[in-house]
Each structure stands twice: as C-alpha cells, then as structure tokens.
Amino acid sequence: MTHGGVIAQVWRGGTGHQTPLARSLQAVETVPLDEELGRRAGVLLARSGLSDAVDAALAAIAAHGDRIITSDPHDLAALVAVTNRRVDVVPVS
C-alpha cells in the first residue's frame, strides 16, 4: 500500500524509464493523502520530531507486519517506532 505523495517522489519522466515502477504499482493499492491521513501523519511528525509529511503518511498507513521499502530508512524507522506497530523498514539504494 502507498499513497500518491510517495509516487510523486519516485516517478521521474516518461513510461520508458518508469516501466519497472509502473509494473510494480499495478500490484500496490494507492490510497489518497486526504485530511484524515494528513492528521494521522501530523501526529506521527509531532511524536517523532521529524518533518517529512510524505514519509509520515506512509508510516501512518503501514499495518502491523507490513514492510516499507525506502531509500530513507532512518527517518522511516523513527516514524514507524512511534506507531507502536511492528513494521519492517527495508533500505534500498
């Protein structure tokens, strides 16, 4: 599961360069970054002392047992820690 803000951060250019990402997104549910999710993300930002709303919204939608694949494992791990859920943060380069 992801939200549109995450897609905006990774989508760069036309479909020729984005083919693997576009294929992967077909298997991922995308939820809206609406007011309710924004509020949940804001609470996580307050608890963690961090400021990236896109990362916080991703941590907010992660359920117990999920994995978050990220190039920013330190911030995501800090956000996940304040959710009190067990979510694996998997670093990629």
N, C-alpha and C positions, 0 to 999 in steps of 0.2 A: 504494500500500500504506500502511496506517496501523495503529494499534493502539487498543484500547479506551480508553486514557487520553486520547488526543487527542480521541476522540469525546466523552468526558465533558467536556472543556474547551470544546467548541463547541456542544454540544446544550443548548438552553435552552427548556424549555417543550414545549407540545403540537405535534402534527404540523402544525397550521395555520401556525405561524410557521416551522416547520422543513422545509417541503415541498421547497425547493430543495436543502437539505443532505441530506435523506433520499434524494432522487433521485440526487444525486452519489455518495452512499455505496453505492448499488447497483452502481456501476462500480468500486468500490475494494475490494481484498482487505483484510480486517481480521485481523490476527494477534494472538494472546494475548500479553499482557505477563506472561510466565511467568518462572521462575527463570533460565533461560538468557539471555533477553533482558534481564532485570534486571541480570545480571552484566556483560553487554556494555555496557549503558548506564552502569553504575557505573565501568567502566574509562574510558569517554569523559569522565565527570564528573571523575575523578581527573586525566586528562590535560589537560583544559581549564580546570580550576579553577572550573567552574560548579556549580550545584546543582539544576537543574530536571530531575528524573528522566523526566518525560513527554517533554520535548524531546530528552533524551539517547537515550531508547529509539527515538524517531523517527529520529534521526540514525544509530543503530545498524542499523536495518533498511533504510536507504536504500542502494541499489546504485549502482555507478558509472554515471553517465549519467542518474540519476533527477532529478526536481525536487521540492523541498519548498516548498509554498505555506504561508506563515506570516505572522502579524502580529508576530512577534518575530524579524526577520531577523538581527539582530546576534548573539544567542545561538546560533541555529541555525547560522549561518555559522561561528562559533567551534567548535561541536561537530563540524560536518562537516569542518573543517580538520584535526582530529586523527584523522579516519578514514583519511586519505590516499586518499580516493576523490574523483572529480570529481562533485559533486552541486550542481546549481543551486539556490540559495535564492531564492525569488521572494516579494517582500514584497507583502502586501495590507493594506488599512486596515480 
